[in-house]
């Protein structure tokens, strides 16, 4: 069990995880007058949003690129307390053999792929001919979802092999929500996100999280691994616990481990090179073992004579990043969710599960922030500020 240097009796709320879910909840409760203990097993805040300066002085996203965007003015206003913003220049391209095409799918994509112009009418006609299922068909898997949305050519050239590399499974074996996330634009807008607000913390994500957690009522414990046995021993010292770690680990893998997809990173620096590639992200569906090449300097707008890129490889081993979109895994998660619901409904010292790992759901970053913000405010209504 973790060692403590303070009297636990002075703390009121326990938060496990200093990422988007945990940091947001901690700040909301701290502002309301509650003492909050925040633990994270990593030596830094911000979870997978963590960014750092590499040995060459380039600001990089250590756990893969995080493109902040949201449709919520409420969330943007709340985060603006803790950071200034720069505009998010989020543009992504895919290398399709000898051609480079913009993503997500738009008129500009097929124009680049075919080397000719399309009108809105001819683009829609192209999609109609390519699609394999009617609009009202309920797709049974990711392959059918993609074939229904963008048709066979774009599926084969852009999505099929990328999905296999990313998830280690054929799209027909994955749940339809994998490719349901694919946006389709009947225009030439080549921006990667479509949300109303697209921006990036001016001084980086880590600084923003440090500002969120900078409060006299927040007591931060980094490099502290807190397991479920620790939490059960400690919980009576707190009004409640908010847990954002892996749900199967919390329940000691009672029903067996849930499957996650991880990432491995290969960093490369180029001196005296302003930019290595034309966009922040280049996807490689059909070539190479890596899925994408990220050059985050495009969006941080850092002034530096060199640049650093990151080649990403999807992996079965490593830290859990993405819940596996398999039906059997969703069924297994539902068993753990029943246990989590029992913990959250306890009259005294309940434990609440919030976040991508705790809910086994592929949330976007802004969704986690907003979910924690709304949940914390609702919880405050039942507690009342101090």
C-alpha positions as CSV (number, residue, x, y, z in Angstrom):
1,X,0.0,0.0,0.0
2,X,1.2,3.5,-0.7
3,X,2.8,5.5,2.0
4,X,1.4,8.8,3.1
5,X,3.0,11.9,4.7
6,X,-0.2,13.6,5.6
7,X,-3.2,12.9,7.8
8,X,-5.7,11.1,5.5
9,X,-8.5,12.3,7.7
10,X,-8.1,15.9,6.3
11,X,-8.9,14.7,2.8
12,X,-12.5,14.5,1.5
13,X,-12.3,13.2,-2.1
14,X,-10.0,10.7,-3.7
15,X,-9.2,10.8,-7.4
16,X,-7.2,8.2,-9.2
17,X,-5.7,9.5,-12.4
18,X,-4.4,13.0,-13.3
19,X,-5.6,12.9,-16.9
20,X,-8.6,14.7,-18.4
21,X,-11.2,12.9,-16.3
22,X,-9.3,13.1,-13.0
23,X,-7.8,16.6,-13.3
24,X,-11.2,18.1,-14.3
25,X,-13.0,16.5,-11.4
26,X,-10.3,17.4,-8.9
27,X,-10.5,21.1,-9.9
28,X,-14.3,21.3,-9.8
29,X,-14.4,19.8,-6.3
30,X,-11.4,21.9,-5.1
31,X,-13.0,25.1,-6.3
32,X,-16.1,24.1,-4.3
33,X,-14.1,23.9,-1.1
34,X,-13.3,20.2,-0.9
35,X,-9.9,18.7,-0.2
36,X,-8.9,16.4,-3.0
37,X,-6.2,13.8,-3.1
38,X,-5.0,13.0,-6.7
39,X,-2.9,9.9,-7.4
40,X,-1.3,8.9,-10.7
41,X,1.1,6.0,-11.3
42,X,3.0,8.0,-13.9
43,X,5.6,10.7,-12.9
44,X,3.7,13.4,-14.7
45,X,0.2,14.9,-15.0
46,X,-2.0,15.0,-18.2
47,X,-2.3,11.3,-18.8
48,X,-1.9,10.5,-22.5
49,X,-2.2,14.2,-23.3
50,X,1.3,14.7,-21.8
51,X,3.7,16.7,-24.0
52,X,7.4,17.4,-23.4
53,X,10.4,18.9,-25.0
54,X,12.7,16.3,-26.5
55,X,16.5,16.4,-26.3
56,X,16.6,18.7,-29.3
57,X,14.2,21.2,-27.8
58,X,11.2,20.2,-29.9
59,X,7.8,20.1,-28.1
60,X,6.4,16.6,-28.8
61,X,3.2,14.7,-27.8
62,X,4.7,11.8,-26.0
63,X,1.7,9.4,-26.4
64,X,0.6,10.3,-29.9
65,X,-1.0,13.5,-31.3
66,X,-3.8,15.1,-29.4
67,X,-5.9,17.5,-31.6
68,X,-8.1,19.5,-29.3
69,X,-11.5,20.3,-30.8
70,X,-15.0,20.6,-29.3
71,X,-18.5,21.9,-30.1
72,X,-18.9,22.9,-26.4
73,X,-18.5,26.5,-25.7
74,X,-18.9,25.7,-22.0
75,X,-15.9,23.4,-22.1
76,X,-13.8,25.8,-24.0
77,X,-14.6,28.6,-21.6
78,X,-13.8,26.4,-18.6
79,X,-10.4,25.3,-20.0
80,X,-9.6,28.9,-21.0
81,X,-9.1,29.6,-17.3
82,X,-6.0,27.5,-17.5
83,X,-4.5,28.2,-20.9
84,X,-4.2,30.6,-23.8
85,X,-4.9,29.1,-27.2
86,X,-3.5,29.0,-30.6
87,X,-5.5,28.0,-33.7
88,X,-5.5,24.3,-34.4
89,X,-4.1,23.7,-37.9
90,X,-5.2,20.1,-38.1
91,X,-4.7,18.7,-41.5
92,X,-4.2,15.0,-42.3
93,X,-3.2,13.2,-45.5
94,X,-2.9,9.6,-46.6
95,X,-0.3,8.1,-48.8
96,X,-2.1,5.9,-51.3
97,X,0.8,4.5,-53.3
98,X,2.0,7.2,-55.7
99,X,-0.7,9.7,-54.7
100,X,-1.3,11.8,-51.5
101,X,-4.9,12.5,-50.6
102,X,-6.5,14.6,-47.9
103,X,-8.5,13.1,-45.0
104,X,-11.3,12.9,-44.0
105,X,-13.2,11.8,-47.2
106,X,-14.4,14.8,-49.2
107,X,-14.6,15.8,-52.8
108,X,-11.0,16.8,-52.5
109,X,-10.1,13.3,-51.6
110,X,-11.4,11.6,-54.7
111,X,-10.1,14.5,-56.9
112,X,-6.6,13.8,-55.6
113,X,-7.1,10.0,-55.9
114,X,-8.4,10.1,-59.5
115,X,-6.6,13.2,-60.7
116,X,-9.7,14.9,-62.0
117,X,-12.3,17.4,-60.9
118,X,-15.7,16.5,-59.3
119,X,-18.8,18.6,-58.8
120,X,-20.9,17.9,-55.8
121,X,-23.4,16.1,-58.1
122,X,-20.7,13.9,-59.7
123,X,-19.2,13.1,-56.2
124,X,-22.5,11.9,-54.9
125,X,-23.0,9.8,-58.0
126,X,-19.6,8.3,-57.5
127,X,-20.5,7.4,-53.9
128,X,-23.8,5.9,-55.0
129,X,-22.1,3.6,-57.5
130,X,-19.5,2.5,-55.0
131,X,-21.7,1.8,-52.0
132,X,-22.6,-1.8,-51.3
133,X,-25.5,-1.3,-48.9
134,X,-28.6,0.8,-48.8
135,X,-28.7,3.9,-46.6
136,X,-31.1,2.3,-44.1
137,X,-29.2,-0.9,-43.8
138,X,-27.9,-1.6,-40.3
139,X,-24.2,-2.5,-40.6
140,X,-23.1,-5.6,-38.7
141,X,-19.4,-4.8,-38.6
142,X,-16.8,-2.2,-39.5
143,X,-16.4,-3.4,-43.0
144,X,-20.1,-3.1,-43.8
145,X,-20.3,0.3,-42.2
146,X,-17.4,1.6,-44.3
147,X,-18.8,0.0,-47.5
148,X,-22.2,1.6,-46.7
149,X,-20.7,5.0,-46.1
150,X,-17.9,5.5,-48.7
151,X,-18.1,2.4,-50.9
152,X,-15.7,-0.2,-52.1
153,X,-12.8,1.7,-53.7
154,X,-12.2,4.1,-50.8
155,X,-12.6,1.2,-48.4
156,X,-10.0,-0.9,-50.2
157,X,-7.5,1.8,-50.8
158,X,-7.7,3.9,-47.6
159,X,-9.4,2.1,-44.8
160,X,-9.1,-1.7,-45.0
161,X,-5.4,-2.2,-44.5
162,X,-5.1,0.7,-42.1
163,X,-7.8,-0.8,-39.9
164,X,-6.0,-4.2,-40.0
165,X,-2.7,-2.6,-38.9
166,X,-4.4,-0.4,-36.3
167,X,-6.5,-3.1,-34.6
168,X,-4.8,-6.4,-35.6
169,X,-8.2,-7.6,-36.9
170,X,-10.0,-7.6,-40.2
171,X,-12.7,-4.9,-40.3
172,X,-15.4,-7.5,-40.7
173,X,-14.4,-8.8,-37.2
174,X,-14.7,-5.3,-35.6
175,X,-17.8,-3.5,-34.3
176,X,-19.3,-1.0,-36.8
177,X,-18.6,2.0,-34.6
178,X,-14.9,1.7,-35.6
179,X,-15.6,3.1,-39.1
180,X,-18.8,4.9,-38.1
181,X,-16.4,7.5,-36.7
182,X,-15.3,8.3,-40.3
183,X,-16.6,11.7,-41.3
184,X,-17.8,12.2,-44.9
185,X,-18.0,15.7,-46.3
186,X,-19.8,16.7,-49.5
187,X,-17.5,19.6,-50.0
188,X,-13.7,20.4,-50.2
189,X,-13.1,21.1,-46.5
190,X,-9.8,19.3,-45.8
191,X,-9.6,20.2,-42.1
192,X,-9.3,16.9,-40.2
193,X,-11.9,17.7,-37.4
194,X,-15.3,19.3,-38.1
195,X,-16.0,20.7,-34.6
196,X,-16.7,24.4,-34.1
197,X,-13.7,25.1,-32.0
198,X,-10.3,23.8,-33.1
199,X,-7.3,25.0,-31.0
200,X,-4.3,24.0,-29.1
201,X,-3.0,25.1,-25.6
202,X,-0.4,27.8,-26.4
203,X,2.1,26.5,-23.8
204,X,1.3,22.8,-24.3
205,X,-1.0,20.3,-22.7
206,X,1.2,19.6,-19.7
207,X,1.3,23.2,-18.7
208,X,-2.5,23.4,-19.0
209,X,-3.0,20.4,-16.7
210,X,-0.5,21.7,-14.2
211,X,-2.5,24.9,-14.1
212,X,-5.8,22.9,-13.6
213,X,-4.3,21.0,-10.7
214,X,-2.6,24.1,-9.1
215,X,-4.9,24.7,-6.2
216,X,-4.4,24.7,-2.4
217,X,-7.1,22.1,-2.0
218,X,-5.5,19.7,-4.5
219,X,-2.8,17.4,-3.2
220,X,-1.0,15.7,-6.0
221,X,0.8,12.4,-5.7
222,X,2.8,11.3,-8.8
223,X,4.6,8.0,-9.4
224,X,2.2,6.4,-6.9
225,X,0.5,3.2,-8.0
226,X,-2.8,2.8,-6.1
227,X,-4.5,-0.6,-6.7
228,X,-8.0,-1.7,-5.7
229,X,-6.8,-3.1,-2.4
230,X,-5.3,0.2,-1.5
231,X,-8.5,2.0,-2.4
232,X,-10.7,-0.3,-0.4
233,X,-8.4,0.3,2.7
234,X,-8.4,4.1,2.1
235,X,-12.0,4.7,1.0
236,X,-13.5,5.2,4.4
237,X,-11.3,8.3,4.7
238,X,-13.1,9.9,1.8
239,X,-16.6,10.9,0.8
240,X,-16.1,9.1,-2.4
241,X,-13.5,8.0,-4.9
242,X,-13.4,8.8,-8.6
243,X,-11.5,6.2,-10.5
244,X,-10.2,6.6,-14.1
245,X,-8.0,3.5,-14.4
246,X,-8.6,0.3,-16.1
247,X,-11.9,-1.3,-14.9
248,X,-10.7,-4.9,-15.2
249,X,-7.6,-4.2,-13.2
250,X,-9.6,-2.6,-10.4
251,X,-11.7,-5.8,-10.1
252,X,-8.5,-8.0,-10.2
253,X,-9.5,-9.5,-13.5
254,X,-12.4,-11.4,-12.0
255,X,-13.8,-12.3,-15.4
256,X,-10.5,-12.2,-17.2
257,X,-8.6,-9.3,-18.8
258,X,-10.1,-7.0,-21.3
259,X,-8.2,-6.5,-24.5
260,X,-6.7,-3.2,-25.4
261,X,-4.6,-1.9,-28.3
262,X,-1.3,-0.2,-27.5
263,X,1.2,1.9,-29.4
264,X,4.9,1.9,-29.9
265,X,6.7,5.1,-31.0
266,X,9.9,5.6,-33.1
267,X,11.1,9.1,-32.8
268,X,13.4,10.7,-35.4
269,X,15.0,14.2,-35.4
270,X,16.1,16.1,-38.5
271,X,18.5,19.0,-37.9
272,X,18.3,22.1,-40.1
273,X,15.0,20.9,-41.5
274,X,12.0,23.2,-41.0
275,X,9.5,20.5,-41.9
276,X,9.8,16.8,-42.8
277,X,6.3,16.4,-44.4
278,X,3.5,18.7,-45.7
279,X,1.0,18.0,-42.9
280,X,0.9,17.2,-39.2
281,X,-0.1,13.6,-39.9
282,X,0.5,11.3,-42.8
283,X,-1.3,8.0,-42.8
284,X,0.1,4.9,-44.5
285,X,-2.7,2.4,-45.1
286,X,-0.9,0.1,-47.6
287,X,2.8,0.7,-47.1
288,X,5.2,0.1,-44.1
289,X,4.5,-1.5,-40.8
290,X,3.8,1.8,-39.1
291,X,0.3,3.3,-39.4
292,X,1.2,7.0,-39.5
293,X,3.9,9.6,-39.3
294,X,3.3,12.6,-37.0
295,X,5.2,15.9,-37.1
296,X,3.5,17.8,-34.3
297,X,5.5,21.0,-35.0
298,X,2.9,21.8,-37.7
299,X,0.3,22.5,-35.0
300,X,2.5,23.7,-32.1
301,X,3.9,26.4,-34.5
302,X,7.2,26.2,-32.6
303,X,10.0,28.2,-34.1
304,X,13.0,25.8,-34.4
305,X,15.6,25.1,-37.0
306,X,15.0,21.4,-36.8
307,X,12.0,19.1,-36.6
308,X,11.1,15.8,-34.9
309,X,8.8,13.2,-36.3
310,X,7.2,10.1,-34.8
311,X,6.4,6.8,-36.5
312,X,3.5,5.0,-34.8
313,X,3.2,1.2,-34.7
314,X,0.0,-0.4,-33.3
315,X,0.7,-3.2,-30.8
316,X,-0.9,-5.9,-28.7
317,X,1.6,-5.3,-25.9
318,X,2.2,-2.2,-23.9
319,X,0.1,0.4,-22.0
320,X,-3.6,0.2,-22.7
321,X,-4.6,3.0,-25.1
322,X,-7.7,1.9,-27.0
323,X,-10.5,-0.5,-25.9
324,X,-10.8,-3.3,-28.5
325,X,-14.0,-2.9,-30.5
326,X,-14.9,-6.5,-30.4
327,X,-18.4,-7.8,-29.5
328,X,-17.0,-10.4,-27.0
329,X,-15.0,-7.6,-25.3
330,X,-18.1,-5.4,-25.0
331,X,-19.9,-8.4,-23.4
332,X,-17.1,-8.9,-21.0
333,X,-17.0,-5.2,-20.1
334,X,-20.7,-5.3,-19.3
335,X,-19.9,-7.9,-16.5
336,X,-17.4,-5.5,-15.0
337,X,-19.8,-2.6,-15.4
338,X,-22.3,-4.4,-13.1
339,X,-19.6,-4.6,-10.5
340,X,-18.8,-0.9,-11.0
341,X,-22.4,0.0,-10.7
342,X,-22.6,-1.8,-7.4
343,X,-19.6,0.2,-6.1
344,X,-21.1,3.5,-7.2
345,X,-24.5,2.8,-5.6
346,X,-23.1,2.2,-2.1
347,X,-24.6,4.6,0.5
348,X,-21.2,5.3,2.1
349,X,-17.8,5.9,0.4
350,X,-18.9,5.0,-3.1
351,X,-16.5,4.6,-6.0
352,X,-17.3,6.1,-9.4
353,X,-15.7,5.0,-12.7
354,X,-15.1,7.6,-15.3
355,X,-12.9,7.8,-18.4
356,X,-11.7,5.8,-21.4
357,X,-10.2,2.9,-19.4
358,X,-12.7,3.0,-16.6
359,X,-15.7,2.8,-19.0
360,X,-13.9,0.8,-21.7
361,X,-15.0,3.3,-24.4
362,X,-13.1,5.1,-27.1
363,X,-13.8,8.7,-26.0
364,X,-12.3,11.6,-27.8
365,X,-10.3,13.9,-25.5
366,X,-13.0,16.7,-25.4
367,X,-15.7,14.1,-24.6
368,X,-13.8,13.0,-21.5
369,X,-13.2,16.6,-20.4
370,X,-16.9,17.4,-20.9
371,X,-18.1,14.2,-19.3
372,X,-16.1,14.8,-16.2
373,X,-17.1,18.4,-16.1
374,X,-20.8,17.6,-16.2
375,X,-20.5,14.7,-13.9
376,X,-18.6,16.7,-11.3
377,X,-21.1,19.5,-11.4
378,X,-24.0,17.1,-11.0
379,X,-22.2,15.4,-8.1
380,X,-21.7,18.8,-6.4
381,X,-25.4,19.4,-6.5
382,X,-25.9,16.4,-4.3
383,X,-23.0,17.4,-2.0
384,X,-23.1,21.1,-1.8
385,X,-20.0,23.2,-1.6
386,X,-18.1,23.7,1.6
